[in-house]
C-alpha cells in the first residue's frame, strides 16, 4: 500500500512543477490548433477533389 501512496505523492509533486499556461495562452493556442487543423483539412480536401476528378476522368475513358 505504501508504494501506491508514494506514487501519488510523487506524481502530485511533479504536477506542482509544471509550468501551466495562462488562460490567455491556452485560448491563443487553442485558436492556433483550430486554424491549423482547418488549413490542413482544406488542403487535403482540395487534393482529394483534384485526384478524384483525375481518377474519374481516367475511368470514364
Protein Blocks (a to p, Z undefined) as FASTA:
>chain_A
ZZmmmmmmmmmmmmmmpccddfklmmmmmmmmmmmmmmmmmmmmmmmmmmmmmmmmmmmZ
Z
